[in-house]
């Protein structure tokens, strides 16, 4: 009787263990899903910031010279042209949503020159004029369409000019030089090729008021005015 009872208990225990194992085997392992990818926000382009760069272009102008001491009331006018190049640095600030204001300073080495030969009071001479450098400090305002900027600018300008006169009948070679102050206005369009690079097409006009330079050897005063247009 005891043997039969023990066998029955053992059989029940074995059945319970087998049922538990079967229940464990029937359970599926948990499935882990990868988290959704994190998408970085698309940066919003802005013109706010500072920049530094270089430029190259051409310039042309018109110079008028008079000598009130030797030839009062008589003037000589000639055209100048040539190449120039240099660098600029500036900063912009974009106002919501499309207005952009900024400041810029630039310096250019130039080779803008020209000659004119004229006979005055029976004496023939050749006048030479050359601009060696141009600098400006300007403010600008523009309207932006995403990565394009249409702008106008204006400010102060300086130029280094040289003059000379050759009079073969004497013969004599006279020279003078000066730094001239004036103003500049201009405008252009400025696209951004990539997130950090810009390329612009601009046109600026420079104007210096009348001034006097002392010509060496004679002590005469050479008065001149000039208009120059710069494209870069």
C-alpha positions as CSV (number, residue, x, y, z in Angstrom):
1,X,0.0,0.0,0.0
2,X,2.8,2.4,0.9
3,X,4.6,1.5,-2.3
4,X,1.6,2.3,-4.4
5,X,1.1,5.6,-2.6
6,X,4.7,6.6,-3.2
7,X,4.5,5.7,-6.8
8,X,1.4,7.7,-7.2
9,X,3.0,10.8,-5.6
10,X,6.1,10.4,-7.8
11,X,3.9,10.2,-10.9
12,X,2.0,13.3,-9.9
13,X,5.2,15.2,-9.3
14,X,6.7,14.1,-12.6
15,X,3.5,15.1,-14.4
16,X,3.6,18.6,-12.7
17,X,7.3,19.1,-13.8
18,X,6.5,18.0,-17.3
19,X,3.6,20.4,-17.5
20,X,5.7,23.3,-16.3
21,X,8.4,22.5,-18.8
22,X,5.9,22.4,-21.6
23,X,4.4,25.7,-20.5
24,X,7.9,27.3,-20.6
25,X,8.6,25.9,-24.0
26,X,5.4,27.3,-25.4
27,X,6.2,30.8,-24.4
28,X,7.9,33.0,-27.1
29,X,10.9,35.1,-26.3
30,X,10.2,38.8,-26.2
31,X,10.9,40.7,-29.5
32,X,12.8,44.0,-29.1
33,X,12.3,46.7,-31.7
34,X,15.0,49.2,-32.6
35,X,14.1,52.8,-31.7
36,X,13.1,55.0,-34.6
37,X,16.1,56.9,-36.2
38,X,16.7,60.4,-34.9
39,X,16.4,62.9,-37.7
40,X,18.5,66.1,-37.2
41,X,16.6,69.3,-37.8
42,X,17.3,71.1,-41.0
43,X,19.3,74.2,-40.2
44,X,17.7,77.5,-41.2
45,X,20.0,79.6,-43.3
46,X,20.8,83.1,-42.0
47,X,22.9,86.0,-43.3
48,X,23.9,87.0,-39.8
49,X,27.7,86.7,-39.2
50,X,31.1,88.1,-40.3
51,X,33.2,87.3,-43.3
52,X,36.5,87.9,-44.9
53,X,37.4,87.4,-48.6
54,X,39.1,88.7,-51.7
55,X,38.0,90.3,-55.0
56,X,39.3,91.2,-58.4
57,X,37.9,93.4,-61.1
58,X,38.4,96.5,-63.3
59,X,37.9,100.2,-63.0
60,X,37.6,103.2,-65.3
61,X,37.4,106.9,-64.7
62,X,37.6,110.4,-66.0
63,X,40.1,113.0,-64.7
64,X,40.0,116.7,-65.3
65,X,43.1,118.9,-64.5
66,X,43.6,122.6,-64.5
67,X,46.6,124.9,-63.7
68,X,45.2,128.2,-62.6
69,X,48.8,129.6,-62.3
70,X,50.2,128.8,-65.8
71,X,46.9,128.5,-67.8
72,X,43.9,130.0,-66.0
73,X,40.5,128.9,-67.3
74,X,42.0,126.0,-69.3
75,X,41.4,122.4,-68.4
76,X,42.6,119.0,-69.6
77,X,40.4,115.9,-69.4
78,X,41.4,112.3,-70.0
79,X,40.1,108.8,-69.4
80,X,41.7,106.2,-67.2
81,X,41.2,102.4,-66.9
82,X,42.8,99.3,-65.6
83,X,42.7,96.3,-63.2
84,X,42.4,96.1,-59.5
85,X,42.2,93.5,-56.7
86,X,42.3,93.2,-53.0
87,X,40.3,92.0,-50.0
88,X,37.4,92.9,-47.8
89,X,36.1,92.1,-44.3
90,X,32.6,92.8,-42.9
91,X,29.6,91.7,-40.9
92,X,25.9,91.3,-41.6
93,X,22.8,91.1,-39.5
94,X,19.6,89.7,-40.8
95,X,16.4,91.3,-39.6
96,X,13.2,89.2,-39.7
97,X,12.3,88.1,-42.2
98,X,14.2,89.4,-45.2
99,X,16.1,92.6,-44.5
100,X,19.9,92.5,-44.1
101,X,22.1,95.3,-42.8
102,X,25.9,95.3,-42.6
103,X,29.2,97.1,-42.7
104,X,32.2,96.4,-44.8
105,X,35.8,97.7,-45.3
106,X,38.0,96.9,-48.3
107,X,41.4,97.7,-49.7
108,X,42.4,97.4,-53.3
109,X,45.6,97.6,-55.2
110,X,45.0,99.3,-58.5
111,X,46.6,99.9,-61.9
112,X,44.1,102.4,-63.2
113,X,45.8,104.9,-65.5
114,X,45.6,107.0,-68.6
115,X,47.4,109.7,-70.7
116,X,46.2,112.7,-72.6
117,X,48.2,115.0,-74.9
118,X,47.1,118.5,-75.5
119,X,48.4,121.8,-76.8
120,X,47.8,124.8,-74.6
121,X,49.0,128.4,-75.6
122,X,51.2,126.8,-78.3
123,X,52.9,124.4,-75.9
124,X,52.3,120.7,-76.3
125,X,52.4,118.4,-73.2
126,X,51.3,115.0,-72.1
127,X,49.6,114.5,-68.8
128,X,49.6,111.1,-67.0
129,X,47.3,110.0,-64.2
130,X,47.4,106.8,-62.2
131,X,45.5,105.4,-59.2
132,X,47.6,103.0,-57.2
133,X,45.1,102.0,-54.5
134,X,41.6,102.5,-53.3
135,X,40.0,101.9,-49.9
136,X,36.5,102.3,-48.6
137,X,34.3,101.9,-45.5
138,X,30.7,101.4,-46.3
139,X,27.3,100.4,-44.8
140,X,24.8,98.4,-46.8
141,X,21.2,97.3,-46.7
142,X,19.7,94.5,-48.7
143,X,16.8,92.2,-49.3
144,X,17.4,88.4,-49.0
145,X,15.7,85.5,-50.8
146,X,17.1,82.5,-48.9
147,X,20.7,82.3,-50.2
148,X,20.5,85.4,-52.5
149,X,21.0,89.0,-51.4
150,X,20.3,92.1,-53.4
151,X,21.9,95.1,-51.8
152,X,22.9,98.8,-52.0
153,X,25.9,100.3,-50.2
154,X,27.5,103.7,-49.5
155,X,30.2,105.3,-47.4
156,X,33.6,107.0,-47.4
157,X,36.4,106.3,-49.9
158,X,40.1,107.0,-50.2
159,X,42.4,106.8,-53.2
160,X,46.1,107.1,-53.8
161,X,46.7,109.1,-57.0
162,X,49.9,110.0,-59.0
163,X,50.2,112.7,-61.7
164,X,52.9,113.6,-64.1
165,X,53.4,116.0,-67.0
166,X,55.9,115.8,-69.8
167,X,56.6,119.0,-71.7
168,X,59.2,118.2,-74.5
169,X,59.8,121.8,-75.6
170,X,61.5,122.7,-72.3
171,X,62.2,119.6,-71.8
172,X,60.7,118.9,-68.4
173,X,59.1,116.1,-66.4
174,X,56.9,117.1,-63.5
175,X,55.4,114.8,-60.9
176,X,53.0,114.9,-57.9
177,X,51.0,112.5,-55.7
178,X,48.3,112.7,-53.1
179,X,45.8,110.7,-51.0
180,X,42.3,111.8,-51.8
181,X,39.1,111.5,-49.7
182,X,35.6,111.2,-51.1
183,X,32.5,109.0,-51.1
184,X,31.3,105.9,-52.8
185,X,27.9,104.4,-53.7
186,X,27.2,101.1,-55.3
187,X,25.2,97.8,-55.2
188,X,25.2,94.2,-56.3
189,X,23.8,90.8,-56.0
190,X,25.3,88.2,-53.7
191,X,24.6,84.4,-54.0
192,X,25.9,81.9,-51.5
193,X,27.3,78.9,-53.4
194,X,27.7,76.7,-50.3
195,X,27.0,77.2,-46.7
196,X,30.3,79.0,-46.1
197,X,31.1,80.6,-49.4
198,X,29.9,83.6,-51.3
199,X,30.4,85.0,-54.7
200,X,29.2,88.5,-55.6
201,X,28.9,90.8,-58.7
202,X,28.9,94.4,-57.7
203,X,29.3,97.9,-59.2
204,X,30.5,100.9,-57.2
205,X,31.2,104.5,-58.1
206,X,33.8,106.7,-56.4
207,X,33.9,110.5,-56.4
208,X,36.6,112.7,-55.0
209,X,36.1,116.4,-54.7
210,X,38.4,119.0,-56.3
211,X,41.8,119.2,-54.7
212,X,45.2,120.7,-55.4
213,X,48.6,119.0,-55.8
214,X,51.9,120.8,-55.9
215,X,53.9,119.9,-59.1
216,X,57.6,119.6,-58.4
217,X,60.2,122.0,-59.9
218,X,57.7,124.7,-60.9
219,X,55.7,125.1,-57.7
220,X,52.5,125.3,-59.7
221,X,49.2,124.0,-58.4
222,X,47.5,121.2,-60.3
223,X,43.8,121.1,-59.5
224,X,42.0,117.9,-60.5
225,X,38.7,116.1,-60.0
226,X,38.0,112.5,-60.7
227,X,35.1,110.1,-61.2
228,X,35.9,106.4,-61.1
229,X,33.6,103.4,-61.5
230,X,34.7,100.0,-60.1
231,X,33.3,96.6,-61.2
232,X,34.3,93.4,-59.3
